[in-house]
């Protein structure tokens, strides 16, 4: 069941990457990067459920915090540019 969840999460990550490469505006790209980071957090969380995995929950928190801060900074840049 964990493998199925990881496959579905990987498909979502690929769709976010496609949107990032294709997005016409900078805001589209920022939203897709935020979605990609969220998908990575979900994938790491799913992988940490597997018995014997060395993934620690603090890794998930660091990645999620980094994604939030990065999105907030890019939103500020977009707001100042006016596009």
C-alpha positions as CSV (number, residue, x, y, z in Angstrom):
1,X,0.0,0.0,0.0
2,X,2.9,2.3,0.7
3,X,4.3,1.7,-2.8
4,X,0.9,2.7,-4.4
5,X,0.9,5.9,-2.4
6,X,4.4,6.7,-3.5
7,X,3.6,6.1,-7.1
8,X,0.5,8.4,-6.9
9,X,2.7,11.0,-5.2
10,X,5.3,10.7,-7.8
11,X,2.7,11.2,-10.5
12,X,1.6,14.4,-8.8
13,X,5.2,15.6,-8.6
14,X,5.6,15.1,-12.3
15,X,2.5,17.1,-13.0
16,X,3.9,19.9,-10.8
17,X,7.2,19.8,-12.7
18,X,5.4,20.0,-16.0
19,X,3.4,23.0,-14.8
20,X,6.6,24.6,-13.6
21,X,8.2,24.2,-17.0
22,X,5.1,25.3,-18.9
23,X,3.7,28.0,-16.7
24,X,3.3,31.3,-18.7
25,X,3.7,33.6,-15.6
26,X,6.1,33.7,-12.7
27,X,3.2,33.2,-10.3
28,X,2.3,29.9,-12.0
29,X,5.8,28.7,-11.5
30,X,5.9,29.8,-7.9
31,X,2.6,27.9,-7.2
32,X,3.9,24.8,-8.9
33,X,7.2,24.9,-6.9
34,X,5.1,25.2,-3.7
35,X,3.0,22.2,-4.8
36,X,6.2,20.3,-5.6
37,X,7.7,21.0,-2.2
38,X,4.4,19.9,-0.6
39,X,4.5,16.7,-2.6
40,X,8.1,16.0,-1.5
41,X,7.0,16.5,2.1
42,X,4.1,14.0,1.6
43,X,6.5,11.5,-0.1
44,X,9.0,11.7,2.7
45,X,6.2,11.3,5.3
46,X,4.9,8.2,3.4
47,X,8.4,6.8,3.2
48,X,8.9,7.3,6.9
49,X,6.0,5.0,7.7
50,X,7.8,2.1,6.2
51,X,9.4,0.0,8.9
52,X,13.2,0.2,9.2
53,X,13.4,3.5,7.2
54,X,15.9,6.0,8.5
55,X,13.8,9.0,7.8
56,X,13.2,11.2,10.8
57,X,10.2,13.4,11.2
58,X,12.4,16.4,11.7
59,X,13.5,16.1,8.1
60,X,9.9,16.6,7.1
61,X,9.6,19.7,9.3
62,X,12.8,21.3,7.8
63,X,11.7,20.7,4.2
64,X,8.2,22.1,4.9
65,X,9.6,25.1,6.7
66,X,12.0,25.8,3.8
67,X,9.2,25.5,1.3
68,X,7.0,27.9,3.3
69,X,9.8,30.5,3.6
70,X,10.7,30.2,-0.1
71,X,7.2,30.7,-1.2
72,X,6.7,33.7,1.1
73,X,9.9,35.3,-0.3
74,X,8.9,34.6,-3.9
75,X,5.4,36.0,-3.3
76,X,7.0,39.2,-2.0
77,X,9.2,39.4,-5.1
78,X,6.1,39.0,-7.3
79,X,4.2,41.6,-5.4
80,X,7.0,44.2,-5.7
81,X,7.4,43.5,-9.5
82,X,3.7,43.9,-10.1
83,X,3.3,40.9,-12.5
